[in-house]
Amino acid sequence: MLGLNALLKVLFLPTGFQTVSRVVASPSAQTPLQWSLHDTPAFLSPVVDAAIDKILADFRTPGGIGVAIVHKPDSDEASEWHVETKGYGLARLDGTKATADTLWPIGSNSKLFDILATGLVISNTSLEQRVDWETKVGDIVPEWGLMDPVAERETTIVDLMSHRTGLPRHDLILSPENTTEAIKRLRYLRPSTTFRDRWQYNNHMYTVLSQIPTQLIGVPFETYVDENIFKPLGMNATTYFSTVAEDSGNLADGLGRDGANASADVFDVGTPRAYPFWLPNDKTDHPISGAGGVISSANDIAIWLQMLIGEGQHPVTKESVIPAEHIQRVASGVTVSVPVASYPELSPIVYGGAQSRGTYRGFEYIEHGGSVEGFKSQITRLPSKGFGVAVLSNDDSLGFEIAETVKFRLIDEFLGLEPIDWVARYRAAREVTLKNTPKPIPRSDDATPPLAPFEQLVGRYHNPGYGSIELCFVGTDPKGATPACRQLVSEIPTTLPGVIDEDMPTLLSRWEMLGLSHVALTHFDGDVFNVTGLNSKPTGDASTPYWVSIQAAPGILLAEFSRAGDAEDNGGIGIGMRGIWGAGDGVPSPRGESVKERAEIWFERV
């Protein structure tokens, strides 16, 4: 998501930065747009370039960003778009610079393609089974089901898109093979609130939405979006398939900060590392496509922004690609996602369908963010000003703050307002978070042992929603350990270097899902264990072949073992996990007399 060099100098007027209704062209633009240069001033000027470079330096990012700027000064169809795209910093760890053609995963900004594809299905008058925004999901998706019978029966398309089904995130599900399997698992996930009680972000609902074109039209979701959105708009570099992006030679690395010392500096870079691509995929029907699978460039995202601001029109031909009423519908608030403003310049935020709506310094915006392993994105538009900005980052640790800071800086520049020091604000926020993060309580030397010896807690545990894990004891290799456990324990020095404390009784399992490779249960007291999510990734360096990022801090996630009456009727052993379902602030874990009743997720040994 990056782009173009400034061609002409900036024009500053007493009222602030002004743009002229002509277009600055990217020499590598991938669309048949008819650009005109003439006397158009460049928005991404040397002054703005220097400000962005300083932001990247302040955050000490090992990577870079892609930026797209679009502006249509008035609603007159004859007026021309001003479009600029540009790359800053590094696209890859090998020193490759970011450009307008660099490809970046955009994470949850993919959801807008999903819900607008749903809008196209709604508009299809040739379908035998017509649907609308209030159609109940169970009437069109046979695999649909939820644990809450009311939510299962009453959920509509609008409920899915606005995150009000009562189901929390449940993001740590072990990777299902396809969309159908993923949807079938939802009925086994415990809800955290009643139906339509509150906004709770849930990626799985957009997996369900992605099934609608397949179910009603008979084509894979990815194919439907490509044929009805990407191609008609000329977004020729945009894809759902990592193999296509890799073959282009333009795919960015997702970058992490190995060993960063946040206690010394919350922006510490540590040792920059390139992640393996977060979503290897070359096939349709992927369960993540609808929620977060799009890979795009700044050049293509500029086209997407123009279409959104133009309420569905192709920016050059003026043909309707997506009906305006659908653009408007998904941008209209249904739920309240942020009830209290985070900063004085911001407002509370309402959420429609993959679109948030609020105000910044008195100006209304519509936007959405995206976050996947290694990449962050922000795509924002000011509808009253005909202005849009996208910022795409490959910094896994601080990419959100980087994208937000650059976005705000560019909006301030466009509005002619004194820039706010968002770098300082985000540094302060990180420091407060670090200070207030609960520290794990050390295990006592005389901790009470669990219900059975550690060696007897090993085995395969299953939850029908999450799948199966095999817990292995990290210690003296007991007789009867499975070959899989022997292999796992033998790999620890290589794949999990310096992570497992040999003096602490630990149960370890592979956890094959996106962004997580292992889960460690470290004994605390009695039947309670601390849970730590781990992600082991290759470094490409033979001397230190793997590095590990910790995805969940011990002391926050807990597992409690139980047996007999708490583990159904077979007298077996089960594990209740808490702090893992992602319900959001203000939503407590379940309550109950037994471990199973108190569990957000219940795994039973099989």
QUICORBEL-V594130 format. One record per run of one state. SS is the DSSP state (H for helix, E for strand, - for the rest). FROM is the first residue (numbers start at 0). TO is the last residue. If there is no record, write none. Layout:
ss->SS from->FROM to->TO
ss->SS from->FROM to->TO
//
This chain:
ss->- from->0 to->10
ss->E from->11 to->12
ss->- from->13 to->14
ss->E from->15 to->16
ss->- from->17 to->44
ss->H from->45 to->57
ss->- from->58 to->62
ss->E from->63 to->70
ss->- from->71 to->80
ss->E from->81 to->89
ss->- from->90 to->95
ss->E from->96 to->96
ss->- from->97 to->101
ss->E from->102 to->104
ss->- from->105 to->105
ss->H from->106 to->122
ss->- from->123 to->134
ss->E from->135 to->135
ss->H from->136 to->138
ss->- from->139 to->147
ss->H from->148 to->153
ss->- from->154 to->154
ss->E from->155 to->155
ss->H from->156 to->160
ss->- from->161 to->177
ss->H from->178 to->187
ss->- from->188 to->202
ss->H from->203 to->216
ss->- from->217 to->219
ss->H from->220 to->232
ss->- from->233 to->237
ss->E from->238 to->238
ss->- from->239 to->240
ss->H from->241 to->247
ss->- from->248 to->249
ss->E from->250 to->250
ss->- from->251 to->253
ss->E from->254 to->257
ss->- from->258 to->269
ss->E from->270 to->273
ss->- from->274 to->287
ss->H from->288 to->291
ss->- from->292 to->293
ss->E from->294 to->295
ss->- from->296 to->296
ss->H from->297 to->308
ss->- from->309 to->311
ss->E from->312 to->312
ss->- from->313 to->318
ss->E from->319 to->319
ss->- from->320 to->322
ss->H from->323 to->329
ss->- from->330 to->333
ss->E from->334 to->337
ss->- from->338 to->344
ss->E from->345 to->345
ss->- from->346 to->347
ss->E from->348 to->350
ss->- from->351 to->354
ss->E from->355 to->359
ss->- from->360 to->361
ss->E from->362 to->371
ss->- from->372 to->373
ss->E from->374 to->381
ss->H from->382 to->384
ss->- from->385 to->385
ss->E from->386 to->392
ss->- from->393 to->393
ss->E from->394 to->394
ss->- from->395 to->397
ss->H from->398 to->414
ss->- from->415 to->420
ss->H from->421 to->435
ss->- from->436 to->452
ss->H from->453 to->456
ss->- from->457 to->457
ss->E from->458 to->462
ss->- from->463 to->465
ss->E from->466 to->473
ss->- from->474 to->481
ss->H from->482 to->494
ss->- from->495 to->504
ss->E from->505 to->512
ss->- from->513 to->514
ss->E from->515 to->524
ss->- from->525 to->526
ss->E from->527 to->537
ss->- from->538 to->540
ss->H from->541 to->543
ss->- from->544 to->544
ss->E from->545 to->549
ss->- from->550 to->552
ss->E from->553 to->553
ss->- from->554 to->555
ss->E from->556 to->562
ss->H from->563 to->565
ss->- from->566 to->571
ss->E from->572 to->577
ss->- from->578 to->593
ss->H from->594 to->597
ss->- from->598 to->599
ss->E from->600 to->604
ss->- from->605 to->605
//
